[in-house]
Amino acid sequence: MKDPPTRKEIEIQGCIEVPPDTAADKFIDSFLAWVESKGLSFGGGFREIIDGHYVNRDGSPGKLVSEE
């Protein structure tokens, strides 16, 4: 009989649409707090998208999402 798994993960791929005035870092903090409040953890990254473009570190528009 096979032992049950000791670890299970679910990979999430997608976007969450938020109001335009939502600060990405504030949203991420709230999202992580919610995840942790459920006794879960999150590993991965976040990328901000505005009008279909990834946002560069300096705040300027980057590549179109459709180009990746």
Secondary structure, DSSP 8 states (H G I E B T S, - for coil): -----S-------------TT--HHHHHHHHHHHHHHTT----S----EETTEEE-TTS-EEEEGGG-
